[in-house]
Structures are given as C-alpha cells and as structure tokens.
Amino acid sequence: MRGLPTCPGDRDTVDDKMKNVVDVRDVAEALVRVYETPEASGRYICRSYPMSMTEILDIIKSFYPNLSYPNK
C-alpha cells in the first residue's frame, strides 16, 4: 500500500506535523469539469488543505482497520 511509509508510527507516537493534501477525487472532478466545458482555457489550480498526521492516520485506519501499525 503506497503512502504508509510517510506515517511511520501509531496515532500516539507519530509527530503531529501538518501536511498539505489534495483529495484525488477533487482533482478528478476538476479535470472532468474542464474537459466538459468547451470555453475552459488556461490553468486551473486544485488547492491543497492542511491536515495533521493524526488526522491522516485516522482516515487510513478507517479504511484499513485490521492493518498493523508500528510503534516507535
């Protein structure tokens, strides 16, 4: 599973740093809207939003509750 090496610890041991993230579903929706809009031209930006590492781990754990998470 890609992405887990950036989360090396459990929720209680990981450094709670903020990371800027973009949901790929938002990017996909933006691309579809641009492709379906004939008058669209130029550049479009999908803005990121900050999330803490504990928030990211909580999301991962909600999708993969049986995954073993290492402790430091």
mmJSON file of the N, C-alpha and C atoms, coordinates in Angstrom:
{"data_MODEL":{"atom_site":{
"group_PDB":["ATOM","ATOM","ATOM","ATOM","ATOM","ATOM","ATOM","ATOM","ATOM","ATOM","ATOM","ATOM","ATOM","ATOM","ATOM","ATOM","ATOM","ATOM","ATOM","ATOM","ATOM","ATOM","ATOM","ATOM","ATOM","ATOM","ATOM","ATOM","ATOM","ATOM","ATOM","ATOM","ATOM","ATOM","ATOM","ATOM","ATOM","ATOM","ATOM","ATOM","ATOM","ATOM","ATOM","ATOM","ATOM","ATOM","ATOM","ATOM","ATOM","ATOM","ATOM","ATOM","ATOM","ATOM","ATOM","ATOM","ATOM","ATOM","ATOM","ATOM","ATOM","ATOM","ATOM","ATOM","ATOM","ATOM","ATOM","ATOM","ATOM","ATOM","ATOM","ATOM","ATOM","ATOM","ATOM","ATOM","ATOM","ATOM","ATOM","ATOM","ATOM","ATOM","ATOM","ATOM","ATOM","ATOM","ATOM","ATOM","ATOM","ATOM","ATOM","ATOM","ATOM","ATOM","ATOM","ATOM","ATOM","ATOM","ATOM","ATOM","ATOM","ATOM","ATOM","ATOM","ATOM","ATOM","ATOM","ATOM","ATOM","ATOM","ATOM","ATOM","ATOM","ATOM","ATOM","ATOM","ATOM","ATOM","ATOM","ATOM","ATOM","ATOM","ATOM","ATOM","ATOM","ATOM","ATOM","ATOM","ATOM","ATOM","ATOM","ATOM","ATOM","ATOM","ATOM","ATOM","ATOM","ATOM","ATOM","ATOM","ATOM","ATOM","ATOM","ATOM","ATOM","ATOM","ATOM","ATOM","ATOM","ATOM","ATOM","ATOM","ATOM","ATOM","ATOM","ATOM","ATOM","ATOM","ATOM","ATOM","ATOM","ATOM","ATOM","ATOM","ATOM","ATOM","ATOM","ATOM","ATOM","ATOM","ATOM","ATOM","ATOM","ATOM","ATOM","ATOM","ATOM","ATOM","ATOM","ATOM","ATOM","ATOM","ATOM","ATOM","ATOM","ATOM","ATOM","ATOM","ATOM","ATOM","ATOM","ATOM","ATOM","ATOM","ATOM","ATOM","ATOM","ATOM","ATOM","ATOM","ATOM","ATOM","ATOM","ATOM","ATOM","ATOM","ATOM","ATOM","ATOM","ATOM","ATOM","ATOM","ATOM","ATOM","ATOM","ATOM"],
"id":[1,2,3,4,5,6,7,8,9,10,11,12,13,14,15,16,17,18,19,20,21,22,23,24,25,26,27,28,29,30,31,32,33,34,35,36,37,38,39,40,41,42,43,44,45,46,47,48,49,50,51,52,53,54,55,56,57,58,59,60,61,62,63,64,65,66,67,68,69,70,71,72,73,74,75,76,77,78,79,80,81,82,83,84,85,86,87,88,89,90,91,92,93,94,95,96,97,98,99,100,101,102,103,104,105,106,107,108,109,110,111,112,113,114,115,116,117,118,119,120,121,122,123,124,125,126,127,128,129,130,131,132,133,134,135,136,137,138,139,140,141,142,143,144,145,146,147,148,149,150,151,152,153,154,155,156,157,158,159,160,161,162,163,164,165,166,167,168,169,170,171,172,173,174,175,176,177,178,179,180,181,182,183,184,185,186,187,188,189,190,191,192,193,194,195,196,197,198,199,200,201,202,203,204,205,206,207,208,209,210,211,212,213,214,215,216],
"type_symbol":["N","C","C","N","C","C","N","C","C","N","C","C","N","C","C","N","C","C","N","C","C","N","C","C","N","C","C","N","C","C","N","C","C","N","C","C","N","C","C","N","C","C","N","C","C","N","C","C","N","C","C","N","C","C","N","C","C","N","C","C","N","C","C","N","C","C","N","C","C","N","C","C","N","C","C","N","C","C","N","C","C","N","C","C","N","C","C","N","C","C","N","C","C","N","C","C","N","C","C","N","C","C","N","C","C","N","C","C","N","C","C","N","C","C","N","C","C","N","C","C","N","C","C","N","C","C","N","C","C","N","C","C","N","C","C","N","C","C","N","C","C","N","C","C","N","C","C","N","C","C","N","C","C","N","C","C","N","C","C","N","C","C","N","C","C","N","C","C","N","C","C","N","C","C","N","C","C","N","C","C","N","C","C","N","C","C","N","C","C","N","C","C","N","C","C","N","C","C","N","C","C","N","C","C","N","C","C","N","C","C","N","C","C","N","C","C"],
"label_atom_id":["N","CA","C","N","CA","C","N","CA","C","N","CA","C","N","CA","C","N","CA","C","N","CA","C","N","CA","C","N","CA","C","N","CA","C","N","CA","C","N","CA","C","N","CA","C","N","CA","C","N","CA","C","N","CA","C","N","CA","C","N","CA","C","N","CA","C","N","CA","C","N","CA","C","N","CA","C","N","CA","C","N","CA","C","N","CA","C","N","CA","C","N","CA","C","N","CA","C","N","CA","C","N","CA","C","N","CA","C","N","CA","C","N","CA","C","N","CA","C","N","CA","C","N","CA","C","N","CA","C","N","CA","C","N","CA","C","N","CA","C","N","CA","C","N","CA","C","N","CA","C","N","CA","C","N","CA","C","N","CA","C","N","CA","C","N","CA","C","N","CA","C","N","CA","C","N","CA","C","N","CA","C","N","CA","C","N","CA","C","N","CA","C","N","CA","C","N","CA","C","N","CA","C","N","CA","C","N","CA","C","N","CA","C","N","CA","C","N","CA","C","N","CA","C","N","CA","C","N","CA","C","N","CA","C","N","CA","C","N","CA","C","N","CA","C","N","CA","C","N","CA","C"],
"label_alt_id":[null,null,null,null,null,null,null,null,null,null,null,null,null,null,null,null,null,null,null,null,null,null,null,null,null,null,null,null,null,null,null,null,null,null,null,null,null,null,null,null,null,null,null,null,null,null,null,null,null,null,null,null,null,null,null,null,null,null,null,null,null,null,null,null,null,null,null,null,null,null,null,null,null,null,null,null,null,null,null,null,null,null,null,null,null,null,null,null,null,null,null,null,null,null,null,null,null,null,null,null,null,null,null,null,null,null,null,null,null,null,null,null,null,null,null,null,null,null,null,null,null,null,null,null,null,null,null,null,null,null,null,null,null,null,null,null,null,null,null,null,null,null,null,null,null,null,null,null,null,null,null,null,null,null,null,null,null,null,null,null,null,null,null,null,null,null,null,null,null,null,null,null,null,null,null,null,null,null,null,null,null,null,null,null,null,null,null,null,null,null,null,null,null,null,null,null,null,null,null,null,null,null,null,null,null,null,null,null,null,null,null,null,null,null,null,null],
"label_comp_id":["MET","MET","MET","ARG","ARG","ARG","GLY","GLY","GLY","LEU","LEU","LEU","PRO","PRO","PRO","THR","THR","THR","CYS","CYS","CYS","PRO","PRO","PRO","GLY","GLY","GLY","ASP","ASP","ASP","ARG","ARG","ARG","ASP","ASP","ASP","THR","THR","THR","VAL","VAL","VAL","ASP","ASP","ASP","ASP","ASP","ASP","LYS","LYS","LYS","MET","MET","MET","LYS","LYS","LYS","ASN","ASN","ASN","VAL","VAL","VAL","VAL","VAL","VAL","ASP","ASP","ASP","VAL","VAL","VAL","ARG","ARG","ARG","ASP","ASP","ASP","VAL","VAL","VAL","ALA","ALA","ALA","GLU","GLU","GLU","ALA","ALA","ALA","LEU","LEU","LEU","VAL","VAL","VAL","ARG","ARG","ARG","VAL","VAL","VAL","TYR","TYR","TYR","GLU","GLU","GLU","THR","THR","THR","PRO","PRO","PRO","GLU","GLU","GLU","ALA","ALA","ALA","SER","SER","SER","GLY","GLY","GLY","ARG","ARG","ARG","TYR","TYR","TYR","ILE","ILE","ILE","CYS","CYS","CYS","ARG","ARG","ARG","SER","SER","SER","TYR","TYR","TYR","PRO","PRO","PRO","MET","MET","MET","SER","SER","SER","MET","MET","MET","THR","THR","THR","GLU","GLU","GLU","ILE","ILE","ILE","LEU","LEU","LEU","ASP","ASP","ASP","ILE","ILE","ILE","ILE","ILE","ILE","LYS","LYS","LYS","SER","SER","SER","PHE","PHE","PHE","TYR","TYR","TYR","PRO","PRO","PRO","ASN","ASN","ASN","LEU","LEU","LEU","SER","SER","SER","TYR","TYR","TYR","PRO","PRO","PRO","ASN","ASN","ASN","LYS","LYS","LYS"],
"label_asym_id":["A","A","A","A","A","A","A","A","A","A","A","A","A","A","A","A","A","A","A","A","A","A","A","A","A","A","A","A","A","A","A","A","A","A","A","A","A","A","A","A","A","A","A","A","A","A","A","A","A","A","A","A","A","A","A","A","A","A","A","A","A","A","A","A","A","A","A","A","A","A","A","A","A","A","A","A","A","A","A","A","A","A","A","A","A","A","A","A","A","A","A","A","A","A","A","A","A","A","A","A","A","A","A","A","A","A","A","A","A","A","A","A","A","A","A","A","A","A","A","A","A","A","A","A","A","A","A","A","A","A","A","A","A","A","A","A","A","A","A","A","A","A","A","A","A","A","A","A","A","A","A","A","A","A","A","A","A","A","A","A","A","A","A","A","A","A","A","A","A","A","A","A","A","A","A","A","A","A","A","A","A","A","A","A","A","A","A","A","A","A","A","A","A","A","A","A","A","A","A","A","A","A","A","A","A","A","A","A","A","A","A","A","A","A","A","A"],
"label_entity_id":["1","1","1","1","1","1","1","1","1","1","1","1","1","1","1","1","1","1","1","1","1","1","1","1","1","1","1","1","1","1","1","1","1","1","1","1","1","1","1","1","1","1","1","1","1","1","1","1","1","1","1","1","1","1","1","1","1","1","1","1","1","1","1","1","1","1","1","1","1","1","1","1","1","1","1","1","1","1","1","1","1","1","1","1","1","1","1","1","1","1","1","1","1","1","1","1","1","1","1","1","1","1","1","1","1","1","1","1","1","1","1","1","1","1","1","1","1","1","1","1","1","1","1","1","1","1","1","1","1","1","1","1","1","1","1","1","1","1","1","1","1","1","1","1","1","1","1","1","1","1","1","1","1","1","1","1","1","1","1","1","1","1","1","1","1","1","1","1","1","1","1","1","1","1","1","1","1","1","1","1","1","1","1","1","1","1","1","1","1","1","1","1","1","1","1","1","1","1","1","1","1","1","1","1","1","1","1","1","1","1","1","1","1","1","1","1"],
"label_seq_id":[1,1,1,2,2,2,3,3,3,4,4,4,5,5,5,6,6,6,7,7,7,8,8,8,9,9,9,10,10,10,11,11,11,12,12,12,13,13,13,14,14,14,15,15,15,16,16,16,17,17,17,18,18,18,19,19,19,20,20,20,21,21,21,22,22,22,23,23,23,24,24,24,25,25,25,26,26,26,27,27,27,28,28,28,29,29,29,30,30,30,31,31,31,32,32,32,33,33,33,34,34,34,35,35,35,36,36,36,37,37,37,38,38,38,39,39,39,40,40,40,41,41,41,42,42,42,43,43,43,44,44,44,45,45,45,46,46,46,47,47,47,48,48,48,49,49,49,50,50,50,51,51,51,52,52,52,53,53,53,54,54,54,55,55,55,56,56,56,57,57,57,58,58,58,59,59,59,60,60,60,61,61,61,62,62,62,63,63,63,64,64,64,65,65,65,66,66,66,67,67,67,68,68,68,69,69,69,70,70,70,71,71,71,72,72,72],
"pdbx_PDB_ins_code":[null,null,null,null,null,null,null,null,null,null,null,null,null,null,null,null,null,null,null,null,null,null,null,null,null,null,null,null,null,null,null,null,null,null,null,null,null,null,null,null,null,null,null,null,null,null,null,null,null,null,null,null,null,null,null,null,null,null,null,null,null,null,null,null,null,null,null,null,null,null,null,null,null,null,null,null,null,null,null,null,null,null,null,null,null,null,null,null,null,null,null,null,null,null,null,null,null,null,null,null,null,null,null,null,null,null,null,null,null,null,null,null,null,null,null,null,null,null,null,null,null,null,null,null,null,null,null,null,null,null,null,null,null,null,null,null,null,null,null,null,null,null,null,null,null,null,null,null,null,null,null,null,null,null,null,null,null,null,null,null,null,null,null,null,null,null,null,null,null,null,null,null,null,null,null,null,null,null,null,null,null,null,null,null,null,null,null,null,null,null,null,null,null,null,null,null,null,null,null,null,null,null,null,null,null,null,null,null,null,null,null,null,null,null,null,null],
"Cartn_x":[0.847,0.0,0.902,0.728,1.558,1.098,2.034,1.709,1.939,1.862,2.048,3.446,4.515,5.839,5.949,5.098,5.143,4.493,3.862,3.2,3.846,5.074,5.823,5.374,4.5,4.128,2.643,2.257,0.853,0.351,-0.936,-1.529,-0.908,-0.501,0.061,1.545,2.227,3.671,4.128,3.273,3.679,3.792,4.773,4.873,3.639,2.953,1.693,1.943,2.725,3.018,1.867,1.752,0.729,1.292,0.476,0.834,-0.253,0.131,-0.839,-1.241,-2.545,-3.05,-4.12,-4.263,-5.332,-6.013,-7.318,-8.078,-8.106,-7.682,-7.624,-9.004,-10.044,-11.413,-11.726,-11.21,-11.393,-10.645,-9.442,-8.655,-9.37,-9.87,-10.58,-11.826,-12.578,-13.777,-13.417,-12.332,-11.89,-11.511,-10.807,-10.418,-11.64,-12.617,-13.836,-14.56,-14.658,-15.337,-14.63,-13.297,-12.543,-12.748,-12.682,-12.858,-14.26,-15.265,-16.652,-17.088,-16.216,-16.551,-15.775,-16.436,-15.738,-15.011,-15.582,-14.951,-13.806,-13.519,-12.427,-11.085,-10.235,-8.892,-7.981,-6.7,-5.755,-5.468,-4.971,-4.596,-5.629,-5.779,-6.681,-5.892,-6.181,-5.437,-6.385,-5.976,-6.675,-5.903,-6.457,-5.776,-5.72,-4.594,-4.431,-4.976,-5.16,-5.574,-4.759,-4.446,-3.597,-4.354,-3.686,-4.207,-3.065,-3.391,-2.361,-2.12,-0.961,-0.638,-1.61,-2.096,-3.068,-4.385,-4.793,-5.997,-5.808,-4.632,-4.338,-4.348,-3.721,-3.716,-5.128,-5.952,-7.328,-8.091,-7.869,-8.525,-8.034,-6.721,-6.16,-6.719,-6.764,-7.276,-8.758,-9.51,-10.933,-11.116,-10.198,-10.261,-9.625,-8.608,-7.856,-7.747,-8.855,-8.84,-8.005,-7.79,-7.044,-5.553,-5.126,-3.722,-2.924,-1.758,-0.9,-0.088,-0.136,0.605,1.765,2.987,4.17,4.214,4.846,5.112,6.587,6.952,8.357,9.095],
"Cartn_y":[-1.161,0.0,1.235,2.082,3.282,4.316,5.089,6.185,5.881,4.642,4.327,4.615,4.467,4.807,6.247,7.156,8.532,8.643,7.579,7.543,6.434,6.624,5.531,5.093,5.809,5.436,5.282,4.966,4.877,6.281,6.42,7.731,8.367,7.549,8.082,8.401,7.909,8.109,8.942,9.165,9.898,11.395,12.06,13.514,14.121,14.984,15.531,16.774,16.612,17.72,17.902,19.106,19.401,19.116,18.507,18.209,18.791,19.332,19.814,18.647,18.424,17.295,17.758,16.987,17.196,15.852,15.834,14.608,14.337,13.149,12.828,12.855,12.638,12.732,14.163,15.145,16.544,16.88,16.345,16.565,15.95,14.713,14.041,14.833,15.319,16.106,17.391,18.042,19.268,18.985,17.877,17.513,17.252,16.536,16.257,17.557,18.46,19.739,20.54,20.539,21.272,20.635,19.296,18.605,18.795,18.909,19.032,20.476,21.432,22.845,23.39,23.536,23.965,25.304,26.235,27.553,27.578,26.458,26.409,26.553,27.389,27.554,28.05,27.916,28.372,27.319,27.761,26.86,26.895,25.749,25.636,25.032,25.488,25.026,24.288,23.086,22.362,22.653,23.47,23.933,22.841,22.764,21.798,22.375,21.505,21.955,21.198,21.837,21.2,20.183,19.071,18.052,17.606,17.3,16.791,15.313,14.821,13.415,12.504,12.929,12.084,12.006,13.102,13.058,12.101,12.154,11.273,9.815,9.533,8.168,7.698,8.58,8.203,7.812,8.531,8.209,6.865,6.651,5.375,4.227,4.419,3.357,3.091,4.099,3.864,2.993,3.093,2.267,0.895,0.818,-0.422,-0.698,-1.048,-1.217,-2.404,-3.388,-4.583,-4.484,-3.392,-3.204,-2.973,-3.592,-3.429,-2.149,-1.295,-0.038,-0.114,0.148,0.032,1.16,0.88,1.89,2.241,3.425,3.826,3.07],
"Cartn_z":[0.0,0.0,0.0,-0.96,-1.047,-0.035,0.452,1.353,2.812,3.207,4.617,5.138,4.323,4.874,5.368,4.917,5.413,6.782,7.244,8.552,9.374,9.84,10.448,11.827,12.472,13.834,14.008,15.213,15.553,15.874,16.042,16.321,17.563,18.52,19.757,19.655,18.625,18.553,17.36,16.381,15.181,15.504,14.883,15.02,14.366,15.089,14.587,13.74,12.699,11.791,10.82,10.299,9.308,7.916,7.081,5.693,4.801,3.66,2.688,1.8,1.677,0.907,-0.068,-1.145,-2.116,-2.306,-2.195,-2.411,-3.915,-4.321,-5.756,-6.392,-5.604,-6.146,-6.553,-5.801,-6.166,-7.454,-7.59,-8.81,-10.011,-9.846,-10.942,-11.342,-10.354,-10.66,-11.401,-10.984,-11.655,-13.107,-13.342,-14.716,-15.584,-15.06,-15.822,-16.16,-15.185,-15.439,-16.533,-16.512,-17.539,-18.907,-18.967,-20.251,-20.82,-19.948,-20.392,-20.633,-20.379,-20.557,-21.746,-22.916,-24.132,-23.985,-23.222,-23.098,-22.084,-21.439,-20.453,-21.165,-20.615,-21.161,-20.041,-20.246,-19.249,-18.197,-17.07,-15.99,-14.872,-14.229,-13.091,-11.937,-10.742,-9.571,-8.631,-8.247,-7.184,-5.908,-5.069,-3.865,-2.804,-2.145,-1.064,0.233,1.207,2.533,3.575,4.684,5.695,6.547,6.83,7.741,8.632,9.873,10.774,10.474,10.871,10.654,11.403,12.566,13.28,12.514,11.869,11.034,9.861,9.23,8.105,8.559,9.702,10.227,10.568,11.106,11.421,10.153,9.075,7.807,7.288,7.314,6.852,7.691,9.002,9.89,9.659,9.246,8.969,7.725,6.768,5.565,5.772,6.625,6.845,8.346,8.997,10.455,10.934,10.095,10.512,10.198,9.619,9.292,10.567,10.654,11.822,11.663,12.667,12.632,13.601,13.125,14.011,15.04,16.152,17.18,17.117,17.585,17.602,18.661],
"occupancy":[1.0,1.0,1.0,1.0,1.0,1.0,1.0,1.0,1.0,1.0,1.0,1.0,1.0,1.0,1.0,1.0,1.0,1.0,1.0,1.0,1.0,1.0,1.0,1.0,1.0,1.0,1.0,1.0,1.0,1.0,1.0,1.0,1.0,1.0,1.0,1.0,1.0,1.0,1.0,1.0,1.0,1.0,1.0,1.0,1.0,1.0,1.0,1.0,1.0,1.0,1.0,1.0,1.0,1.0,1.0,1.0,1.0,1.0,1.0,1.0,1.0,1.0,1.0,1.0,1.0,1.0,1.0,1.0,1.0,1.0,1.0,1.0,1.0,1.0,1.0,1.0,1.0,1.0,1.0,1.0,1.0,1.0,1.0,1.0,1.0,1.0,1.0,1.0,1.0,1.0,1.0,1.0,1.0,1.0,1.0,1.0,1.0,1.0,1.0,1.0,1.0,1.0,1.0,1.0,1.0,1.0,1.0,1.0,1.0,1.0,1.0,1.0,1.0,1.0,1.0,1.0,1.0,1.0,1.0,1.0,1.0,1.0,1.0,1.0,1.0,1.0,1.0,1.0,1.0,1.0,1.0,1.0,1.0,1.0,1.0,1.0,1.0,1.0,1.0,1.0,1.0,1.0,1.0,1.0,1.0,1.0,1.0,1.0,1.0,1.0,1.0,1.0,1.0,1.0,1.0,1.0,1.0,1.0,1.0,1.0,1.0,1.0,1.0,1.0,1.0,1.0,1.0,1.0,1.0,1.0,1.0,1.0,1.0,1.0,1.0,1.0,1.0,1.0,1.0,1.0,1.0,1.0,1.0,1.0,1.0,1.0,1.0,1.0,1.0,1.0,1.0,1.0,1.0,1.0,1.0,1.0,1.0,1.0,1.0,1.0,1.0,1.0,1.0,1.0,1.0,1.0,1.0,1.0,1.0,1.0,1.0,1.0,1.0,1.0,1.0,1.0],
"B_iso_or_equiv":[0.0,0.0,0.0,0.0,0.0,0.0,0.0,0.0,0.0,0.0,0.0,0.0,0.0,0.0,0.0,0.0,0.0,0.0,0.0,0.0,0.0,0.0,0.0,0.0,0.0,0.0,0.0,0.0,0.0,0.0,0.0,0.0,0.0,0.0,0.0,0.0,0.0,0.0,0.0,0.0,0.0,0.0,0.0,0.0,0.0,0.0,0.0,0.0,0.0,0.0,0.0,0.0,0.0,0.0,0.0,0.0,0.0,0.0,0.0,0.0,0.0,0.0,0.0,0.0,0.0,0.0,0.0,0.0,0.0,0.0,0.0,0.0,0.0,0.0,0.0,0.0,0.0,0.0,0.0,0.0,0.0,0.0,0.0,0.0,0.0,0.0,0.0,0.0,0.0,0.0,0.0,0.0,0.0,0.0,0.0,0.0,0.0,0.0,0.0,0.0,0.0,0.0,0.0,0.0,0.0,0.0,0.0,0.0,0.0,0.0,0.0,0.0,0.0,0.0,0.0,0.0,0.0,0.0,0.0,0.0,0.0,0.0,0.0,0.0,0.0,0.0,0.0,0.0,0.0,0.0,0.0,0.0,0.0,0.0,0.0,0.0,0.0,0.0,0.0,0.0,0.0,0.0,0.0,0.0,0.0,0.0,0.0,0.0,0.0,0.0,0.0,0.0,0.0,0.0,0.0,0.0,0.0,0.0,0.0,0.0,0.0,0.0,0.0,0.0,0.0,0.0,0.0,0.0,0.0,0.0,0.0,0.0,0.0,0.0,0.0,0.0,0.0,0.0,0.0,0.0,0.0,0.0,0.0,0.0,0.0,0.0,0.0,0.0,0.0,0.0,0.0,0.0,0.0,0.0,0.0,0.0,0.0,0.0,0.0,0.0,0.0,0.0,0.0,0.0,0.0,0.0,0.0,0.0,0.0,0.0,0.0,0.0,0.0,0.0,0.0,0.0],
"pdbx_formal_charge":[null,null,null,null,null,null,null,null,null,null,null,null,null,null,null,null,null,null,null,null,null,null,null,null,null,null,null,null,null,null,null,null,null,null,null,null,null,null,null,null,null,null,null,null,null,null,null,null,null,null,null,null,null,null,null,null,null,null,null,null,null,null,null,null,null,null,null,null,null,null,null,null,null,null,null,null,null,null,null,null,null,null,null,null,null,null,null,null,null,null,null,null,null,null,null,null,null,null,null,null,null,null,null,null,null,null,null,null,null,null,null,null,null,null,null,null,null,null,null,null,null,null,null,null,null,null,null,null,null,null,null,null,null,null,null,null,null,null,null,null,null,null,null,null,null,null,null,null,null,null,null,null,null,null,null,null,null,null,null,null,null,null,null,null,null,null,null,null,null,null,null,null,null,null,null,null,null,null,null,null,null,null,null,null,null,null,null,null,null,null,null,null,null,null,null,null,null,null,null,null,null,null,null,null,null,null,null,null,null,null,null,null,null,null,null,null],
"auth_seq_id":[1,1,1,2,2,2,3,3,3,4,4,4,5,5,5,6,6,6,7,7,7,8,8,8,9,9,9,10,10,10,11,11,11,12,12,12,13,13,13,14,14,14,15,15,15,16,16,16,17,17,17,18,18,18,19,19,19,20,20,20,21,21,21,22,22,22,23,23,23,24,24,24,25,25,25,26,26,26,27,27,27,28,28,28,29,29,29,30,30,30,31,31,31,32,32,32,33,33,33,34,34,34,35,35,35,36,36,36,37,37,37,38,38,38,39,39,39,40,40,40,41,41,41,42,42,42,43,43,43,44,44,44,45,45,45,46,46,46,47,47,47,48,48,48,49,49,49,50,50,50,51,51,51,52,52,52,53,53,53,54,54,54,55,55,55,56,56,56,57,57,57,58,58,58,59,59,59,60,60,60,61,61,61,62,62,62,63,63,63,64,64,64,65,65,65,66,66,66,67,67,67,68,68,68,69,69,69,70,70,70,71,71,71,72,72,72],
"auth_comp_id":["MET","MET","MET","ARG","ARG","ARG","GLY","GLY","GLY","LEU","LEU","LEU","PRO","PRO","PRO","THR","THR","THR","CYS","CYS","CYS","PRO","PRO","PRO","GLY","GLY","GLY","ASP","ASP","ASP","ARG","ARG","ARG","ASP","ASP","ASP","THR","THR","THR","VAL","VAL","VAL","ASP","ASP","ASP","ASP","ASP","ASP","LYS","LYS","LYS","MET","MET","MET","LYS","LYS","LYS","ASN","ASN","ASN","VAL","VAL","VAL","VAL","VAL","VAL","ASP","ASP","ASP","VAL","VAL","VAL","ARG","ARG","ARG","ASP","ASP","ASP","VAL","VAL","VAL","ALA","ALA","ALA","GLU","GLU","GLU","ALA","ALA","ALA","LEU","LEU","LEU","VAL","VAL","VAL","ARG","ARG","ARG","VAL","VAL","VAL","TYR","TYR","TYR","GLU","GLU","GLU","THR","THR","THR","PRO","PRO","PRO","GLU","GLU","GLU","ALA","ALA","ALA","SER","SER","SER","GLY","GLY","GLY","ARG","ARG","ARG","TYR","TYR","TYR","ILE","ILE","ILE","CYS","CYS","CYS","ARG","ARG","ARG","SER","SER","SER","TYR","TYR","TYR","PRO","PRO","PRO","MET","MET","MET","SER","SER","SER","MET","MET","MET","THR","THR","THR","GLU","GLU","GLU","ILE","ILE","ILE","LEU","LEU","LEU","ASP","ASP","ASP","ILE","ILE","ILE","ILE","ILE","ILE","LYS","LYS","LYS","SER","SER","SER","PHE","PHE","PHE","TYR","TYR","TYR","PRO","PRO","PRO","ASN","ASN","ASN","LEU","LEU","LEU","SER","SER","SER","TYR","TYR","TYR","PRO","PRO","PRO","ASN","ASN","ASN","LYS","LYS","LYS"],
"auth_asym_id":["A","A","A","A","A","A","A","A","A","A","A","A","A","A","A","A","A","A","A","A","A","A","A","A","A","A","A","A","A","A","A","A","A","A","A","A","A","A","A","A","A","A","A","A","A","A","A","A","A","A","A","A","A","A","A","A","A","A","A","A","A","A","A","A","A","A","A","A","A","A","A","A","A","A","A","A","A","A","A","A","A","A","A","A","A","A","A","A","A","A","A","A","A","A","A","A","A","A","A","A","A","A","A","A","A","A","A","A","A","A","A","A","A","A","A","A","A","A","A","A","A","A","A","A","A","A","A","A","A","A","A","A","A","A","A","A","A","A","A","A","A","A","A","A","A","A","A","A","A","A","A","A","A","A","A","A","A","A","A","A","A","A","A","A","A","A","A","A","A","A","A","A","A","A","A","A","A","A","A","A","A","A","A","A","A","A","A","A","A","A","A","A","A","A","A","A","A","A","A","A","A","A","A","A","A","A","A","A","A","A","A","A","A","A","A","A"],
"auth_atom_id":["N","CA","C","N","CA","C","N","CA","C","N","CA","C","N","CA","C","N","CA","C","N","CA","C","N","CA","C","N","CA","C","N","CA","C","N","CA","C","N","CA","C","N","CA","C","N","CA","C","N","CA","C","N","CA","C","N","CA","C","N","CA","C","N","CA","C","N","CA","C","N","CA","C","N","CA","C","N","CA","C","N","CA","C","N","CA","C","N","CA","C","N","CA","C","N","CA","C","N","CA","C","N","CA","C","N","CA","C","N","CA","C","N","CA","C","N","CA","C","N","CA","C","N","CA","C","N","CA","C","N","CA","C","N","CA","C","N","CA","C","N","CA","C","N","CA","C","N","CA","C","N","CA","C","N","CA","C","N","CA","C","N","CA","C","N","CA","C","N","CA","C","N","CA","C","N","CA","C","N","CA","C","N","CA","C","N","CA","C","N","CA","C","N","CA","C","N","CA","C","N","CA","C","N","CA","C","N","CA","C","N","CA","C","N","CA","C","N","CA","C","N","CA","C","N","CA","C","N","CA","C","N","CA","C","N","CA","C","N","CA","C","N","CA","C","N","CA","C","N","CA","C"],
"pdbx_PDB_model_num":[1,1,1,1,1,1,1,1,1,1,1,1,1,1,1,1,1,1,1,1,1,1,1,1,1,1,1,1,1,1,1,1,1,1,1,1,1,1,1,1,1,1,1,1,1,1,1,1,1,1,1,1,1,1,1,1,1,1,1,1,1,1,1,1,1,1,1,1,1,1,1,1,1,1,1,1,1,1,1,1,1,1,1,1,1,1,1,1,1,1,1,1,1,1,1,1,1,1,1,1,1,1,1,1,1,1,1,1,1,1,1,1,1,1,1,1,1,1,1,1,1,1,1,1,1,1,1,1,1,1,1,1,1,1,1,1,1,1,1,1,1,1,1,1,1,1,1,1,1,1,1,1,1,1,1,1,1,1,1,1,1,1,1,1,1,1,1,1,1,1,1,1,1,1,1,1,1,1,1,1,1,1,1,1,1,1,1,1,1,1,1,1,1,1,1,1,1,1,1,1,1,1,1,1,1,1,1,1,1,1,1,1,1,1,1,1]
}}}
